[in-house]
């Protein structure tokens, strides 16, 4: 063996397999979106009918929720999460999301795993109304241990200049919450550590939730693009939006506030949630820590003038008044 | 310790440190690009003066070149590579690159490592004429071993519809090569395996190259945005461009060819290269395998009408006639 010349294939990189994979993705994407630019150096869309278009984009990953997916060998949900984390960020700017790109990195590509991820991403993109326009699937021998992959996503959209958010906020601004579908993609490092500490396996059945731990944890992140689109099409004037991710409600609302406004969030407005009761009990953490780490049942927050509340609730019956802005030093008060 | 309640910080996620990091990036980016949207949910740029704009984007990573960087603790070059891999892909479409986004994932963020990566990315973005508009820095405890990080990048640009490439190719089309700066970011799985097999360390000094192995390997990928811009501004009509990455010249030229055209590439046209002589000797591979795996000294290929060759060489003195298209079944012949 000593004199055998190593080819690129011997080194763990199989270009023919890569070619086959590209064909597979191409076909799936063509079928799902009627889009045929997969496999080129880049992918694009025409920007028609915009007067003063503004290009907007985001980059985000899924974080350690991936470790749960990889532990139980269920991958479709995190494909959805990847799209959700990016699209929900992007739409807060007022942009219409247009294209999504993924980066999937692994040691040795497992076709079955990749298929599930791709299915999840396609589902997420369809829900969000974006095209899965391209991406990179990186096989990196020696880099990732068997079964491990990381995901990064990227979403591009466009807004007319006058659609751009946030607009100016004032004391007449209400915070309107939209329910989350579960933990979304935040707080997983903590949850995983507590589960380990308590010796709870992902397969453990939780009677109060009627599901196993992993099913609870892997519930995909909700995508709020359709809801936001519906409000805009009905002419509802949105002032700002927050995607509740790392840092929870406090941090993601705070970053939108001017120096002279404080947000008051009503705890009793939060949806009754068996899930977050379980999280509270499991972690034993005080509310202050819980709110900094988890979405606590609120995945997305709309900032609207109080005169718009009725219309928002009519269009989105699940929307609820979560809080309001008031004069005071920039802060988020949860009570 | 058993009853200690774990907070998110105990679980390895430090939100204050994350906040500090955001401030640090914000400052650097503001200074480098005069751009102040870091830290929001998304980032954007106005699209002014376009008539029929077309949005284009790419996603790419650096691959196992990262393992070399991590082994010798030198990170700036791969920051440049990340930008280069994306920008060079994007410009092949005829687009003007506008914004770059990064995803940096690691177990525990090392500020010094991150600083070097950021410096590299900023350098790359400046060279490419794009804004480092945002990104995601993911700290994933338990996911990456100490010292390990992965990088993904995304680049967005815009082209007027009439600028879009490739245009129709014909037998009058020449392939004009631009030199690579080194291995760029391809072939590393193979090179690393051969080095290991031969017991050659990254610190080994190569007299024929006047450098250590790691210095040779980590030479950053050249960015061709300035050169392409120069040609376009001078009115040179480009028909297509190829970024020579995975699959080398054969694969990256082939993907641009129509069914009825064959590309002939002249081996003797390639720049004399001590580096690729070393690679040839080290790996002992035949040329066919070498060309499929490495760029062999050609990082970027311009497809132009033969009437444009003089102008291209005048504007870019390092450009060389690498080959031409001729009638025949779609293929790349290297001879």
Boltz contact constraints between the chains, C-beta under 6 A:
constraints:
  - contact:
      token1: [A, 5]
      token2: [B, 284]
      max_distance: 6.0
  - contact:
      token1: [A, 5]
      token2: [B, 285]
      max_distance: 6.0
  - contact:
      token1: [A, 6]
      token2: [B, 193]
      max_distance: 6.0
  - contact:
      token1: [A, 6]
      token2: [B, 194]
      max_distance: 6.0
  - contact:
      token1: [A, 7]
      token2: [B, 289]
      max_distance: 6.0
  - contact:
      token1: [A, 8]
      token2: [B, 190]
      max_distance: 6.0
  - contact:
      token1: [A, 8]
      token2: [B, 293]
      max_distance: 6.0
  - contact:
      token1: [A, 11]
      token2: [B, 189]
      max_distance: 6.0
  - contact:
      token1: [A, 11]
      token2: [B, 190]
      max_distance: 6.0
  - contact:
      token1: [A, 11]
      token2: [B, 193]
      max_distance: 6.0
  - contact:
      token1: [A, 12]
      token2: [B, 189]
      max_distance: 6.0
  - contact:
      token1: [A, 13]
      token2: [B, 189]
      max_distance: 6.0
  - contact:
      token1: [A, 15]
      token2: [B, 247]
      max_distance: 6.0
  - contact:
      token1: [A, 41]
      token2: [B, 89]
      max_distance: 6.0
  - contact:
      token1: [A, 41]
      token2: [B, 92]
      max_distance: 6.0
  - contact:
      token1: [A, 42]
      token2: [B, 56]
      max_distance: 6.0
  - contact:
      token1: [A, 42]
      token2: [B, 58]
      max_distance: 6.0
  - contact:
      token1: [A, 42]
      token2: [B, 89]
      max_distance: 6.0
  - contact:
      token1: [A, 42]
      token2: [B, 90]
      max_distance: 6.0
  - contact:
      token1: [A, 42]
      token2: [B, 93]
      max_distance: 6.0
  - contact:
      token1: [A, 44]
      token2: [B, 54]
      max_distance: 6.0
  - contact:
      token1: [A, 44]
      token2: [B, 55]
      max_distance: 6.0
  - contact:
      token1: [A, 44]
      token2: [B, 56]
      max_distance: 6.0
  - contact:
      token1: [A, 45]
      token2: [B, 55]
      max_distance: 6.0
  - contact:
      token1: [A, 46]
      token2: [B, 54]
      max_distance: 6.0
  - contact:
      token1: [A, 47]
      token2: [B, 53]
      max_distance: 6.0
  - contact:
      token1: [A, 47]
      token2: [B, 55]
      max_distance: 6.0
  - contact:
      token1: [A, 53]
      token2: [B, 47]
      max_distance: 6.0
  - contact:
      token1: [A, 54]
      token2: [B, 44]
      max_distance: 6.0
  - contact:
      token1: [A, 54]
      token2: [B, 46]
      max_distance: 6.0
  - contact:
      token1: [A, 55]
      token2: [B, 44]
      max_distance: 6.0
  - contact:
      token1: [A, 55]
      token2: [B, 45]
      max_distance: 6.0
  - contact:
      token1: [A, 55]
      token2: [B, 47]
      max_distance: 6.0
  - contact:
      token1: [A, 56]
      token2: [B, 42]
      max_distance: 6.0
  - contact:
      token1: [A, 56]
      token2: [B, 44]
      max_distance: 6.0
  - contact:
      token1: [A, 57]
      token2: [B, 156]
      max_distance: 6.0
  - contact:
      token1: [A, 58]
      token2: [B, 42]
      max_distance: 6.0
  - contact:
      token1: [A, 59]
      token2: [B, 101]
      max_distance: 6.0
  - contact:
      token1: [A, 59]
      token2: [B, 103]
      max_distance: 6.0
  - contact:
      token1: [A, 59]
      token2: [B, 135]
      max_distance: 6.0
  - contact:
      token1: [A, 59]
      token2: [B, 136]
      max_distance: 6.0
  - contact:
      token1: [A, 59]
      token2: [B, 154]
      max_distance: 6.0
  - contact:
      token1: [A, 60]
      token2: [B, 136]
      max_distance: 6.0
  - contact:
      token1: [A, 61]
      token2: [B, 103]
      max_distance: 6.0
  - contact:
      token1: [A, 61]
      token2: [B, 136]
      max_distance: 6.0
  - contact:
      token1: [A, 61]
      token2: [B, 138]
      max_distance: 6.0
  - contact:
      token1: [A, 63]
      token2: [B, 138]
      max_distance: 6.0
  - contact:
      token1: [A, 63]
      token2: [B, 140]
      max_distance: 6.0
  - contact:
      token1: [A, 64]
      token2: [B, 140]
      max_distance: 6.0
  - contact:
      token1: [A, 64]
      token2: [B, 143]
      max_distance: 6.0
  - contact:
      token1: [A, 89]
      token2: [B, 41]
      max_distance: 6.0
  - contact:
      token1: [A, 89]
      token2: [B, 42]
      max_distance: 6.0
  - contact:
      token1: [A, 90]
      token2: [B, 42]
      max_distance: 6.0
  - contact:
      token1: [A, 92]
      token2: [B, 41]
      max_distance: 6.0
  - contact:
      token1: [A, 93]
      token2: [B, 42]
      max_distance: 6.0
  - contact:
      token1: [A, 101]
      token2: [B, 59]
      max_distance: 6.0
  - contact:
      token1: [A, 101]
      token2: [B, 154]
      max_distance: 6.0
  - contact:
      token1: [A, 103]
      token2: [B, 59]
      max_distance: 6.0
  - contact:
      token1: [A, 103]
      token2: [B, 61]
      max_distance: 6.0
  - contact:
      token1: [A, 103]
      token2: [B, 152]
      max_distance: 6.0
  - contact:
      token1: [A, 105]
      token2: [B, 150]
      max_distance: 6.0
  - contact:
      token1: [A, 135]
      token2: [B, 59]
      max_distance: 6.0
  - contact:
      token1: [A, 136]
      token2: [B, 59]
      max_distance: 6.0
  - contact:
      token1: [A, 136]
      token2: [B, 60]
      max_distance: 6.0
  - contact:
      token1: [A, 136]
      token2: [B, 61]
      max_distance: 6.0
  - contact:
      token1: [A, 138]
      token2: [B, 61]
      max_distance: 6.0
  - contact:
      token1: [A, 138]
      token2: [B, 63]
      max_distance: 6.0
  - contact:
      token1: [A, 140]
      token2: [B, 63]
      max_distance: 6.0
  - contact:
      token1: [A, 140]
      token2: [B, 64]
      max_distance: 6.0
  - contact:
      token1: [A, 141]
      token2: [B, 189]
      max_distance: 6.0
  - contact:
      token1: [A, 143]
      token2: [B, 64]
      max_distance: 6.0
  - contact:
      token1: [A, 150]
      token2: [B, 105]
      max_distance: 6.0
  - contact:
      token1: [A, 150]
      token2: [B, 150]
      max_distance: 6.0
  - contact:
      token1: [A, 152]
      token2: [B, 103]
      max_distance: 6.0
  - contact:
      token1: [A, 152]
      token2: [B, 152]
      max_distance: 6.0
  - contact:
      token1: [A, 154]
      token2: [B, 59]
      max_distance: 6.0
  - contact:
      token1: [A, 154]
      token2: [B, 154]
      max_distance: 6.0
  - contact:
      token1: [A, 156]
      token2: [B, 57]
      max_distance: 6.0
  - contact:
      token1: [A, 156]
      token2: [B, 156]
      max_distance: 6.0
  - contact:
      token1: [A, 189]
      token2: [B, 11]
      max_distance: 6.0
  - contact:
      token1: [A, 189]
      token2: [B, 12]
      max_distance: 6.0
  - contact:
      token1: [A, 189]
      token2: [B, 13]
      max_distance: 6.0
  - contact:
      token1: [A, 189]
      token2: [B, 141]
      max_distance: 6.0
  - contact:
      token1: [A, 190]
      token2: [B, 8]
      max_distance: 6.0
  - contact:
      token1: [A, 190]
      token2: [B, 11]
      max_distance: 6.0
  - contact:
      token1: [A, 193]
      token2: [B, 6]
      max_distance: 6.0
  - contact:
      token1: [A, 193]
      token2: [B, 11]
      max_distance: 6.0
  - contact:
      token1: [A, 194]
      token2: [B, 6]
      max_distance: 6.0
  - contact:
      token1: [A, 247]
      token2: [B, 15]
      max_distance: 6.0
  - contact:
      token1: [A, 284]
      token2: [B, 5]
      max_distance: 6.0
  - contact:
      token1: [A, 285]
      token2: [B, 5]
      max_distance: 6.0
  - contact:
      token1: [A, 289]
      token2: [B, 7]
      max_distance: 6.0
  - contact:
      token1: [A, 293]
      token2: [B, 8]
      max_distance: 6.0
